[in-house]
Amino acid sequence: MSLMRSVFAAVLATLAAAPALAETDVKFALDWKFEGPSAPYFVALDKGYYKAEGLNVTIDSGPGSVAGIARVAAGTYPIGFFDINSLMKFRDQNPDKKVVAVQMVYDEPPFAIVSLKKTGIAKPKDLEGKILGAPAPDGAFAQWKAFVKENGIDAEKVKIENIGFPVREPMLADGKVDAITGFSFSSFFNLRQKGVPADDIAVMLMSKHGLVLYGNAIMVNPDFAKAHPEVVKGFVKATIKGIIDTAKDPKGAIKSVMKRNETADEAIELARLEMALKDNIVTDWVKANGTGDVDPARLAKSIEQVGITYDFKAKPTAADIFTSEFLPPASARKM
C-alpha cells in the first residue's frame, strides 16, 4: 500500500512539474470603443470561456464597423467584429482577400436615422427638406441609397453634410443639422450624455423601414482560418457563451466592460447594452433559431439590397460572405 502511495505521489509530482499546455494567442478587434455592446467578449474573457478553448485572447478597440475590415484582411487582427454589408463591398474591391464572416451577432443592424422630436421627423419622407449629418465612413450612412429607394425619398431634397464622428451628436444637439445617421445605441446615448432628454430623441431604425440587412458579425482572415480551424471554432464557441450569459444577466455583464473603461457611466452603458440586446442581438429569429447563424435566403436578398448602394463588379453569393462551418450545433446556440 505504501508503494502505491509512493507511485501516486510521484505521478502527482511529475504532473505538477510538467509545463501547462501553451495557449494560442489571438488578437481580436472590436468595431468601436469599450462600450455596453462589447460586453459579451469581455464576459467570455472574464469567465474563462476563451481560456477553456486554449486561447489567450486580447481584445482591442476599433476604428469603426467599416474601416476595421482591412485589419482582418491584412492579418493584423486574425479575427474582428465588423459590418457584414461592408464586407460584401470589401470582397468585391479586393477579390484576393477572402475575409469571411463566421458568426452573426447583430441579427438586425443598429443602422438608424436619429433626430430630435422638435424637427418633426417621424417617418422617412420627413427627411425631405432637412439637413442630414453623416460621417462618410459611417456604416449606417453606407445604406442611405437603399433606404432612400425603399421609402420613396426624394434624395435631391435632402442636404447631406459630411461631419466627423466626434461632432455628430453635438451638431444635432446644437441644431446645426436636423438628423444624423449612426448606430442607434451609440447616437441615442451619446445625446443623453450631452444632456438631451430621452423623450426628445427620435430613433428611426432602418431595419423597420424596408432594409433586410444583417449587421456586425465575427469575421476571420482566410489564411488564419485555414491554418487554425480549431482556434476559430473555439473562439466562436466561447463568444456564443458570452453572448448567452450577457443576455441572461446584462447587469452582471456590464461589470466586465466597466473594468476596462472606468471613465464610462455604468448606467448609460447598461442601457446601451440592453438596447443592443433588444433591437439587434436577441431578435425573434434568434430566439427561434439560436444566435450565430444566418438565413441564407435573407442574406442573399441583403446582397441584392446592398447592390442598390454599391455597383458590384462581381456580385458575391451568400456562401462567399458567410460560412456556418465554425459554429457549434444549434442546441449550443439557443438563447
Kinemage of the C-alpha trace (Angstrom):
@kinemage 1
@onewidth
@group {chain A} dominant
@subgroup {mainchain}
@vectorlist {calphas} color= white
{ca met a 1} P 0.000 0.000 0.000
{ca ser a 2} L 2.861 2.336 0.860
{ca leu a 3} L 4.423 1.516 -2.542
{ca met a 4} L 1.199 2.547 -4.301
{ca arg a 5} L 1.130 5.770 -2.319
{ca ser a 6} L 4.728 6.464 -3.349
{ca val a 7} L 3.965 5.805 -7.026
{ca phe a 8} L 0.846 8.010 -6.846
{ca ala a 9} L 2.817 10.802 -5.179
{ca ala a 10} L 5.498 10.525 -7.856
{ca val a 11} L 2.889 10.809 -10.622
{ca leu a 12} L 1.356 13.883 -8.984
{ca ala a 13} L 4.780 15.466 -8.638
{ca thr a 14} L 5.508 14.808 -12.306
{ca leu a 15} L 2.211 16.353 -13.383
{ca ala a 16} L 2.785 19.380 -11.180
{ca ala a 17} L 6.221 19.893 -12.642
{ca ala a 18} L 5.074 19.495 -16.258
{ca pro a 19} L 4.593 22.758 -18.160
{ca ala a 20} L 0.981 23.756 -18.861
{ca leu a 21} L -0.178 23.414 -22.445
{ca ala a 22} L 0.584 26.655 -24.268
{ca glu a 23} L -2.426 28.760 -25.149
{ca thr a 24} L -2.790 30.155 -28.656
{ca asp a 25} L -2.547 33.943 -28.729
{ca val a 26} L -5.444 35.565 -30.592
{ca lys a 27} L -5.795 39.299 -31.257
{ca phe a 28} L -9.434 40.302 -31.647
{ca ala a 29} L -10.508 43.713 -32.952
{ca leu a 30} L -13.777 45.308 -31.945
{ca asp a 31} L -15.533 47.760 -34.231
{ca trp a 32} L -15.539 50.609 -31.739
{ca lys a 33} L -14.853 51.595 -28.142
{ca phe a 34} L -15.252 49.520 -24.994
{ca glu a 35} L -18.964 50.241 -24.517
{ca gly a 36} L -22.032 48.302 -23.421
{ca pro a 37} L -22.479 46.183 -26.581
{ca ser a 38} L -18.917 44.858 -26.261
{ca ala a 39} L -19.860 43.084 -23.010
{ca pro a 40} L -20.181 39.529 -24.432
{ca tyr a 41} L -16.490 39.349 -25.365
{ca phe a 42} L -15.299 40.605 -22.008
{ca val a 43} L -17.697 38.221 -20.245
{ca ala a 44} L -16.217 35.333 -22.247
{ca leu a 45} L -12.765 36.551 -21.245
{ca asp a 46} L -13.559 37.030 -17.557
{ca lys a 47} L -15.405 33.732 -17.208
{ca gly a 48} L -12.552 31.800 -18.794
{ca tyr a 49} L -14.507 30.664 -21.852
{ca tyr a 50} L -11.693 31.555 -24.257
{ca lys a 51} L -9.112 30.022 -21.946
{ca ala a 52} L -11.153 26.808 -21.800
{ca glu a 53} L -10.736 26.598 -25.583
{ca gly a 54} L -6.984 27.009 -25.244
{ca leu a 55} L -6.984 30.650 -26.331
{ca asn a 56} L -5.230 33.690 -24.906
{ca val a 57} L -7.435 36.412 -26.361
{ca thr a 58} L -6.500 40.096 -26.484
{ca ile a 59} L -9.372 42.498 -27.233
{ca asp a 60} L -8.682 45.899 -28.775
{ca ser a 61} L -10.970 48.781 -29.719
{ca gly a 62} L -11.526 49.571 -33.395
{ca pro a 63} L -11.878 52.413 -35.916
{ca gly a 64} L -15.498 51.773 -36.883
{ca ser a 65} L -17.567 48.954 -38.332
{ca val a 66} L -16.294 49.572 -41.891
{ca ala a 67} L -12.627 50.573 -41.737
{ca gly a 68} L -11.578 47.707 -39.474
{ca ile a 69} L -12.167 45.006 -42.101
{ca ala a 70} L -8.804 45.886 -43.649
{ca arg a 71} L -7.160 44.940 -40.339
{ca val a 72} L -8.538 41.415 -40.628
{ca ala a 73} L -7.610 41.171 -44.312
{ca ala a 74} L -4.027 42.189 -43.516
{ca gly a 75} L -3.831 39.692 -40.666
{ca thr a 76} L -3.034 42.436 -38.150
{ca tyr a 77} L -6.047 41.030 -36.341
{ca pro a 78} L -6.929 37.499 -37.489
{ca ile a 79} L -10.441 37.888 -36.052
{ca gly a 80} L -12.605 41.022 -35.916
{ca phe a 81} L -16.132 42.299 -35.387
{ca phe a 82} L -17.332 44.416 -38.297
{ca asp a 83} L -20.226 45.179 -40.654
{ca ile a 84} L -21.118 42.305 -42.972
{ca asn a 85} L -22.570 44.655 -45.602
{ca ser a 86} L -19.259 46.482 -45.817
{ca leu a 87} L -17.554 43.090 -46.105
{ca met a 88} L -19.527 42.467 -49.309
{ca lys a 89} L -18.070 45.647 -50.826
{ca phe a 90} L -14.586 44.958 -49.472
{ca arg a 91} L -14.550 41.499 -51.043
{ca asp a 92} L -15.648 42.963 -54.371
{ca gln a 93} L -12.884 45.591 -54.258
{ca asn a 94} L -10.267 43.101 -53.020
{ca pro a 95} L -11.090 39.754 -54.655
{ca asp a 96} L -7.804 38.239 -53.483
{ca lys a 97} L -8.609 38.956 -49.819
{ca lys a 98} L -11.316 36.473 -48.970
{ca val a 99} L -12.252 37.604 -45.466
{ca val a 100} L -15.372 35.693 -44.410
{ca ala a 101} L -17.945 36.084 -41.640
{ca val a 102} L -18.233 33.071 -39.334
{ca gln a 103} L -20.696 34.211 -36.672
{ca met a 104} L -23.584 36.672 -36.901
{ca val a 105} L -24.002 38.866 -33.822
{ca tyr a 106} L -26.314 41.713 -34.905
{ca asp a 107} L -29.169 39.758 -36.479
{ca glu a 108} L -30.738 43.151 -37.126
{ca pro a 109} L -28.360 46.066 -37.683
{ca pro a 110} L -28.400 49.166 -35.470
{ca phe a 111} L -28.356 51.424 -38.557
{ca ala a 112} L -30.555 54.393 -37.727
{ca ile a 113} L -31.621 57.925 -38.539
{ca val a 114} L -31.595 59.868 -35.272
{ca ser a 115} L -33.244 63.254 -34.785
{ca leu a 116} L -34.763 65.454 -32.122
{ca lys a 117} L -38.551 65.321 -31.975
{ca lys a 118} L -38.839 69.088 -32.448
{ca thr a 119} L -37.654 68.645 -36.057
{ca gly a 120} L -40.842 66.709 -36.848
{ca ile a 121} L -39.028 63.784 -38.487
{ca ala a 122} L -41.379 60.909 -37.699
{ca lys a 123} L -41.112 58.894 -40.937
{ca pro a 124} L -38.515 58.565 -43.713
{ca lys a 125} L -40.205 61.016 -46.121
{ca asp a 126} L -39.987 63.706 -43.428
{ca leu a 127} L -36.252 63.947 -44.142
{ca glu a 128} L -37.034 65.844 -47.328
{ca gly a 129} L -36.140 69.496 -46.895
{ca lys a 130} L -33.860 68.681 -43.961
{ca ile a 131} L -30.085 68.586 -43.335
{ca leu a 132} L -28.719 65.106 -42.634
{ca gly a 133} L -25.348 64.945 -40.864
{ca ala a 134} L -23.439 61.804 -41.836
{ca pro a 135} L -19.797 60.762 -41.382
{ca ala a 136} L -18.588 59.415 -44.745
{ca pro a 137} L -17.256 56.113 -43.266
{ca asp a 138} L -20.366 55.505 -41.143
{ca gly a 139} L -21.902 52.043 -41.529
{ca ala a 140} L -25.425 53.444 -41.309
{ca phe a 141} L -24.817 56.128 -43.934
{ca ala a 142} L -23.484 53.419 -46.261
{ca gln a 143} L -27.097 52.177 -46.528
{ca trp a 144} L -28.543 55.587 -47.405
{ca lys a 145} L -29.293 54.903 -51.083
{ca ala a 146} L -31.121 51.660 -50.264
{ca phe a 147} L -33.056 53.431 -47.507
{ca val a 148} L -33.987 56.194 -49.970
{ca lys a 149} L -35.217 53.676 -52.569
{ca glu a 150} L -37.195 51.521 -50.138
{ca asn a 151} L -39.001 54.555 -48.709
{ca gly a 152} L -39.552 56.686 -51.808
{ca ile a 153} L -37.468 59.602 -50.507
{ca asp a 154} L -36.539 62.330 -52.999
{ca ala a 155} L -32.798 62.395 -52.274
{ca glu a 156} L -32.421 65.712 -54.082
{ca lys a 157} L -34.452 67.305 -51.295
{ca val a 158} L -32.142 66.086 -48.517
{ca lys a 159} L -28.930 68.012 -47.912
{ca ile a 160} L -26.133 65.687 -46.820
{ca glu a 161} L -23.448 67.243 -44.652
{ca asn a 162} L -20.262 65.208 -44.162
{ca ile a 163} L -19.372 65.506 -40.477
{ca gly a 164} L -16.871 63.735 -38.245
{ca phe a 165} L -17.831 61.116 -35.666
{ca pro a 166} L -16.797 63.273 -32.659
{ca val a 167} L -19.074 66.190 -33.661
{ca arg a 168} L -22.022 64.184 -34.964
{ca glu a 169} L -24.234 64.186 -31.848
{ca pro a 170} L -23.116 67.637 -30.654
{ca met a 171} L -24.134 69.137 -34.020
{ca leu a 172} L -27.553 67.520 -33.752
{ca ala a 173} L -27.968 68.672 -30.150
{ca asp a 174} L -26.988 72.224 -31.185
{ca gly a 175} L -29.446 72.272 -34.099
{ca lys a 176} L -26.723 72.552 -36.757
{ca val a 177} L -28.173 69.505 -38.535
{ca asp a 178} L -31.728 68.148 -38.417
{ca ala a 179} L -30.848 64.456 -38.243
{ca ile a 180} L -27.822 62.152 -38.250
{ca thr a 181} L -27.000 58.637 -39.348
{ca gly a 182} L -25.442 56.293 -36.820
{ca phe a 183} L -25.787 53.183 -34.723
{ca ser a 184} L -28.954 53.539 -32.653
{ca phe a 185} L -27.366 52.636 -29.324
{ca ser a 186} L -24.395 54.910 -29.971
{ca ser a 187} L -26.147 58.084 -31.083
{ca phe a 188} L -29.038 57.807 -28.621
{ca phe a 189} L -26.832 57.522 -25.549
{ca asn a 190} L -24.240 59.974 -26.839
{ca leu a 191} L -27.080 62.503 -26.983
{ca arg a 192} L -28.181 61.541 -23.486
{ca gln a 193} L -24.648 62.221 -22.271
{ca lys a 194} L -24.915 65.656 -23.886
{ca gly a 195} L -27.920 66.342 -21.657
{ca val a 196} L -30.646 65.733 -24.227
{ca pro a 197} L -33.726 64.200 -22.511
{ca ala a 198} L -34.658 60.714 -23.738
{ca asp a 199} L -38.179 61.881 -24.624
{ca asp a 200} L -36.721 64.457 -27.026
{ca ile a 201} L -34.826 61.872 -29.098
{ca ala a 202} L -36.363 60.071 -32.088
{ca val a 203} L -34.652 56.900 -33.356
{ca met a 204} L -35.715 55.519 -36.738
{ca leu a 205} L -34.265 52.025 -37.243
{ca met a 206} L -33.625 51.312 -40.920
{ca ser a 207} L -34.473 47.646 -40.306
{ca lys a 208} L -38.042 48.717 -39.509
{ca his a 209} L -38.245 50.676 -42.759
{ca gly a 210} L -37.508 48.264 -45.568
{ca leu a 211} L -33.920 47.119 -45.035
{ca val a 212} L -33.435 43.342 -44.679
{ca leu a 213} L -29.719 43.719 -43.993
{ca tyr a 214} L -27.755 41.956 -41.292
{ca gly a 215} L -25.357 43.904 -39.079
{ca asn a 216} L -21.977 43.249 -37.493
{ca ala a 217} L -20.503 39.774 -37.494
{ca ile a 218} L -17.378 37.973 -36.357
{ca met a 219} L -15.106 37.664 -39.390
{ca val a 220} L -11.760 35.977 -39.929
{ca asn a 221} L -8.658 36.196 -42.046
{ca pro a 222} L -8.867 33.313 -44.579
{ca asp a 223} L -5.253 32.190 -44.175
{ca phe a 224} L -5.632 32.120 -40.401
{ca ala a 225} L -8.904 30.153 -40.622
{ca lys a 226} L -7.319 27.609 -42.953
{ca ala a 227} L -4.267 27.160 -40.744
{ca his a 228} L -6.126 27.247 -37.414
{ca pro a 229} L -9.729 25.989 -37.888
{ca glu a 230} L -9.942 24.707 -34.308
{ca val a 231} L -8.900 28.110 -32.966
{ca val a 232} L -11.702 29.785 -34.929
{ca lys a 233} L -14.202 27.167 -33.725
{ca gly a 234} L -13.065 27.655 -30.142
{ca phe a 235} L -13.290 31.437 -30.405
{ca val a 236} L -16.814 31.265 -31.823
{ca lys a 237} L -17.953 28.723 -29.228
{ca ala a 238} L -16.632 30.835 -26.351
{ca thr a 239} L -18.084 34.050 -27.783
{ca ile a 240} L -21.524 32.474 -28.110
{ca lys a 241} L -21.360 31.506 -24.442
{ca gly a 242} L -20.500 35.116 -23.644
{ca ile a 243} L -23.486 36.368 -25.652
{ca ile a 244} L -25.898 33.958 -23.964
{ca asp a 245} L -24.617 34.878 -20.493
{ca thr a 246} L -24.850 38.594 -21.318
{ca ala a 247} L -28.439 38.230 -22.492
{ca lys a 248} L -29.330 36.402 -19.271
{ca asp a 249} L -27.645 38.913 -16.956
{ca pro a 250} L -26.887 42.311 -18.554
{ca lys a 251} L -26.311 43.938 -15.148
{ca gly a 252} L -23.635 41.408 -14.305
{ca ala a 253} L -22.139 41.554 -17.797
{ca ile a 254} L -21.687 45.314 -17.795
{ca lys a 255} L -19.230 44.951 -14.914
{ca ser a 256} L -16.806 43.335 -17.356
{ca val a 257} L -16.948 46.431 -19.571
{ca met a 258} L -16.539 48.849 -16.669
{ca lys a 259} L -13.328 47.091 -15.623
{ca arg a 260} L -11.838 48.205 -18.963
{ca asn a 261} L -13.490 51.611 -19.217
{ca glu a 262} L -13.550 53.148 -15.757
{ca thr a 263} L -14.472 56.620 -17.051
{ca ala a 264} L -17.716 55.370 -18.589
{ca asp a 265} L -21.105 55.883 -16.958
{ca glu a 266} L -22.267 52.427 -15.865
{ca ala a 267} L -25.978 53.281 -16.065
{ca ile a 268} L -25.559 54.616 -19.601
{ca glu a 269} L -23.528 51.608 -20.742
{ca leu a 270} L -26.023 49.163 -19.221
{ca ala a 271} L -28.880 50.916 -21.022
{ca arg a 272} L -26.838 50.906 -24.255
{ca leu a 273} L -26.236 47.172 -23.867
{ca glu a 274} L -29.904 46.480 -23.144
{ca met a 275} L -30.935 48.409 -26.269
{ca ala a 276} L -28.489 46.401 -28.401
{ca leu a 277} L -29.747 43.115 -26.922
{ca lys a 278} L -33.387 44.006 -27.536
{ca asp a 279} L -33.099 45.527 -31.012
{ca asn a 280} L -30.111 43.788 -32.578
{ca ile a 281} L -28.914 40.629 -30.843
{ca val a 282} L -31.857 38.738 -29.300
{ca thr a 283} L -34.369 39.092 -32.139
{ca asp a 284} L -37.386 36.864 -32.753
{ca trp a 285} L -35.390 34.914 -35.358
{ca val a 286} L -32.553 34.357 -32.897
{ca lys a 287} L -34.992 33.244 -30.194
{ca ala a 288} L -36.333 30.623 -32.595
{ca asn a 289} L -33.079 29.507 -34.220
{ca gly a 290} L -30.273 30.360 -31.817
{ca thr a 291} L -27.581 33.006 -32.087
{ca gly a 292} L -24.720 32.980 -34.570
{ca asp a 293} L -26.203 31.713 -37.825
{ca val a 294} L -27.956 33.436 -40.730
{ca asp a 295} L -30.890 32.694 -43.017
{ca pro a 296} L -29.137 32.155 -46.405
{ca ala a 297} L -32.161 33.398 -48.362
{ca arg a 298} L -32.293 36.619 -46.351
{ca leu a 299} L -28.534 37.082 -46.698
{ca ala a 300} L -28.840 36.657 -50.471
{ca lys a 301} L -31.611 39.259 -50.521
{ca ser a 302} L -29.454 41.607 -48.458
{ca ile a 303} L -26.686 41.325 -51.061
{ca glu a 304} L -29.221 42.459 -53.668
{ca gln a 305} L -30.144 45.387 -51.425
{ca val a 306} L -26.505 46.374 -50.948
{ca gly a 307} L -26.344 46.400 -54.749
{ca ile a 308} L -28.651 49.435 -54.658
{ca thr a 309} L -25.986 51.443 -52.860
{ca tyr a 310} L -22.954 49.853 -54.484
{ca asp a 311} L -22.137 48.795 -58.051
{ca phe a 312} L -20.665 45.294 -57.766
{ca lys a 313} L -18.048 44.242 -60.293
{ca ala a 314} L -18.726 40.611 -59.385
{ca lys a 315} L -21.669 40.197 -57.031
{ca pro a 316} L -20.845 37.719 -54.237
{ca thr a 317} L -23.066 34.877 -53.153
{ca ala a 318} L -24.246 34.330 -49.592
{ca ala a 319} L -21.744 31.450 -49.332
{ca asp a 320} L -18.901 33.810 -50.277
{ca ile a 321} L -19.732 36.130 -47.392
{ca phe a 322} L -20.755 33.793 -44.553
{ca thr a 323} L -19.924 30.252 -43.532
{ca ser a 324} L -21.509 28.280 -40.702
{ca glu a 325} L -18.728 25.658 -40.643
{ca phe a 326} L -17.204 27.061 -37.450
{ca leu a 327} L -20.475 27.255 -35.490
{ca pro a 328} L -21.364 24.815 -32.701
{ca pro a 329} L -24.677 22.925 -33.097
{ca ala a 330} L -27.927 24.878 -32.754
{ca ser a 331} L -28.571 23.308 -29.341
{ca ala a 332} L -25.486 25.109 -28.010
{ca arg a 333} L -26.595 28.413 -29.521
{ca lys a 334} L -30.095 28.683 -28.049
{ca met a 335} L -30.692 31.840 -26.032
